[in-house]
Amino acid sequence: MESSDFTSTIRILANRWAAAGLLLPAFPLLASGQPLGVDEIAEATGVDVDRVTQVLENARCERDEDGRLIDLFGMTLSPTLHRLTIDGRVLFSCCALWAHVIPKLVDRTVTVESVDPSSRELVQLSLSPDGVESASPAGTAATMAIASQKAVDADVCGAFCCHVRHFVSLESAERFTAGSRARHVVDLVTLDNMANQLHQEIRRTARVG
């Protein structure tokens, strides 16, 4: 499938994460690998504390026991199957697509290690803000999901994130998608093109806001 086949889903995700555009300067801050206070986010973004709090709560962004932010729209300090290294610091991503968006949000080259859910083998990627720099193994593939706005708004992880993964081979990805209407195999270039689209949509909402 081509990037255009997923345009509606990208718009749905952009709607779900539209408020991320208000907090763009917070992504490089969280990339430091440390939890963030709401006041820190407010100072960095120029958005008042009450509005920041509302945005984080509406997006269901996770906090630690002290109320500090540890998750920003799926870029998180909590372990997932997508491990990111940014300037030597370890973070995680909610899904493979968001792992391709994060280098663009933090303007850094990111090393990604993802677990193939079919083979349980490790996929290793180097992603710059401009795209995929390297991938190992050479046959690395990915999946993308098609989802409705209603499903994404109700449970973005269940409707989308858990279906969007990296794989060591096309065959492994095809095993994962077999029998599913939501999951579709894509190559890394297509996945990164969709990451560009989502990143642009989020930045557009920031300009509009």
C-alpha positions as CSV (number, residue, x, y, z in Angstrom):
1,M,0.0,0.0,0.0
2,E,1.1,3.6,-0.6
3,S,1.2,6.6,1.8
4,S,-2.0,8.0,0.2
5,D,-3.9,4.9,1.3
6,F,-3.5,6.0,4.9
7,T,-4.1,9.7,4.5
8,S,-7.4,9.6,6.4
9,T,-5.9,7.7,9.3
10,I,-3.0,10.3,9.5
11,R,-5.7,13.1,9.7
12,I,-7.5,11.1,12.4
13,L,-4.3,10.8,14.4
14,A,-3.6,14.5,13.8
15,N,-7.0,15.3,15.2
16,R,-6.4,13.0,18.2
17,W,-3.0,14.6,18.9
18,A,-3.8,18.1,17.7
19,A,-3.0,19.7,21.1
20,A,0.6,18.4,20.7
21,G,1.1,21.4,18.5
22,L,0.7,23.7,21.6
23,L,3.5,21.9,23.4
24,L,6.1,21.4,20.7
25,P,9.0,22.8,22.8
26,A,8.3,20.2,25.5
27,F,9.4,17.3,23.3
28,P,13.1,18.3,23.3
29,L,12.8,18.8,27.0
30,L,11.5,15.3,27.6
31,A,14.3,14.0,25.4
32,S,16.6,14.8,28.2
33,G,15.3,11.6,29.8
34,Q,14.0,13.3,32.9
35,P,10.3,13.8,34.1
36,L,9.0,17.3,33.5
37,G,6.9,19.5,35.8
38,V,3.9,21.2,34.4
39,D,5.4,24.6,35.3
40,E,8.5,23.7,33.2
41,I,6.3,22.9,30.2
42,A,4.3,26.1,30.7
43,E,7.5,28.2,30.8
44,A,9.0,26.5,27.7
45,T,5.8,26.7,25.6
46,G,4.4,30.0,26.8
47,V,1.1,28.3,27.5
48,D,-0.4,28.9,31.0
49,V,-0.2,26.2,33.6
50,D,-4.0,25.5,33.6
51,R,-4.1,25.1,29.8
52,V,-1.1,22.8,29.9
53,T,-2.7,20.7,32.6
54,Q,-5.9,20.5,30.6
55,V,-4.1,19.4,27.4
56,L,-2.1,16.7,29.3
57,E,-5.2,15.4,31.0
58,N,-7.3,15.4,27.8
59,A,-4.5,13.5,26.0
60,R,-4.1,11.1,28.9
61,C,-0.4,11.7,29.1
62,E,1.1,9.6,31.9
63,R,2.7,11.2,35.0
64,D,4.8,9.8,37.8
65,E,3.8,9.6,41.5
66,D,5.0,13.2,42.0
67,G,2.7,14.5,39.2
68,R,5.6,15.1,36.8
69,L,5.1,14.3,33.1
70,I,6.7,11.1,31.9
71,D,4.8,10.7,28.6
72,L,4.1,13.2,26.0
73,F,1.6,12.0,23.3
74,G,3.4,8.6,23.1
75,M,7.0,9.8,23.6
76,T,7.6,8.3,27.0
77,L,10.0,7.3,29.8
78,S,8.0,4.2,30.4
79,P,9.3,1.0,28.7
80,T,7.6,-0.1,25.5
81,L,8.7,-2.4,22.6
82,H,10.2,0.6,20.8
83,R,13.4,1.8,22.6
84,L,14.9,5.1,21.6
85,T,18.4,6.5,22.3
86,I,18.7,10.2,21.9
87,D,22.1,11.8,22.6
88,G,22.8,8.8,24.9
89,R,19.5,9.0,26.8
90,V,16.9,6.2,26.7
91,L,13.2,6.9,26.0
92,F,10.5,4.9,24.3
93,S,7.8,5.3,21.7
94,C,4.2,4.1,21.7
95,C,4.4,2.7,18.1
96,A,6.7,2.4,15.1
97,L,5.1,5.4,13.3
98,W,5.6,7.7,16.3
99,A,9.2,6.5,16.5
100,H,9.7,8.0,13.1
101,V,8.0,11.3,14.1
102,I,10.1,11.8,17.2
103,P,13.4,12.7,15.4
104,K,11.5,15.4,13.6
105,L,10.0,16.7,16.9
106,V,13.3,16.8,18.8
107,D,15.5,17.7,15.8
108,R,18.0,14.9,16.6
109,T,19.1,11.6,15.1
110,V,17.5,8.8,17.1
111,T,18.6,5.1,17.4
112,V,15.5,2.8,17.5
113,E,15.4,-0.8,18.7
114,S,12.1,-2.4,18.1
115,V,11.0,-6.0,18.9
116,D,9.5,-7.9,16.0
117,P,6.2,-9.3,17.5
118,S,6.3,-12.2,15.1
119,S,9.9,-13.5,15.4
120,R,10.8,-11.7,18.7
121,E,14.0,-10.6,17.0
122,L,15.4,-7.1,17.2
123,V,15.1,-4.4,14.5
124,Q,17.6,-1.6,14.7
125,L,17.2,1.7,12.9
126,S,18.9,5.1,12.7
127,L,16.4,7.8,12.1
128,S,17.3,11.4,11.4
129,P,14.8,14.3,11.1
130,D,15.1,13.8,7.3
131,G,14.3,10.1,7.3
132,V,15.8,6.6,7.6
133,E,19.6,6.6,7.7
134,S,20.0,2.8,8.2
135,A,18.1,-0.3,9.1
136,S,19.2,-3.7,10.3
137,P,18.4,-6.3,9.1
138,A,18.5,-5.1,5.5
139,G,15.0,-6.5,4.9
140,T,13.3,-4.6,7.7
141,A,9.6,-3.8,7.0
142,A,6.8,-2.3,9.0
143,T,3.0,-2.2,9.4
144,M,0.5,0.6,9.4
145,A,-3.1,0.5,10.6
146,I,-6.3,2.0,9.2
147,A,-8.6,3.2,12.0
148,S,-11.7,5.3,12.6
149,Q,-11.8,8.6,14.5
150,K,-14.2,7.1,17.0
151,A,-11.9,4.1,17.7
152,V,-8.8,6.3,18.0
153,D,-10.5,8.8,20.3
154,A,-11.7,5.9,22.5
155,D,-8.5,4.0,22.6
156,V,-5.6,5.1,20.4
157,C,-3.4,2.3,21.6
158,G,-5.9,-0.5,20.9
159,A,-7.1,1.0,17.7
160,F,-3.8,2.0,16.2
161,C,-0.5,1.8,18.2
162,C,-0.5,-1.9,18.9
163,H,-0.9,-2.6,15.2
164,V,2.0,-0.4,14.0
165,R,5.3,-2.2,14.4
166,H,8.8,-2.9,12.8
167,F,9.7,-6.3,11.5
168,V,12.9,-8.1,10.5
169,S,11.5,-9.1,7.2
170,L,8.5,-8.8,4.9
171,E,7.5,-12.4,5.6
172,S,7.4,-11.7,9.4
173,A,5.3,-8.6,8.8
174,E,2.9,-10.6,6.6
175,R,2.4,-13.2,9.4
176,F,1.4,-10.3,11.7
177,T,-1.1,-8.9,9.3
178,A,-2.7,-12.2,8.2
179,G,-6.4,-12.2,8.9
180,S,-6.5,-8.6,10.0
181,R,-8.4,-5.8,8.2
182,A,-6.7,-3.1,10.3
183,R,-3.0,-4.1,9.7
184,H,-1.2,-3.5,6.4
185,V,2.4,-4.1,5.5
186,V,4.5,-1.1,4.4
187,D,8.1,-0.4,3.7
188,L,10.2,2.0,5.8
189,V,10.1,4.8,3.2
190,T,6.3,4.7,3.2
191,L,6.2,4.7,7.0
192,D,8.6,7.7,7.2
193,N,6.5,9.5,4.5
194,M,3.5,9.1,6.8
195,A,5.5,10.3,9.8
196,N,6.4,13.4,7.8
197,Q,2.7,14.0,7.1
198,L,1.7,13.6,10.7
199,H,4.5,15.9,11.8
200,Q,3.4,18.5,9.3
201,E,-0.2,18.3,10.5
202,I,0.9,18.7,14.1
203,R,3.0,21.7,13.3
204,R,0.1,23.2,11.2
205,T,-2.2,23.0,14.3
206,A,0.5,24.9,16.2
207,R,0.4,27.7,13.7
208,V,-3.3,27.8,13.6
209,G,-3.5,27.8,17.4
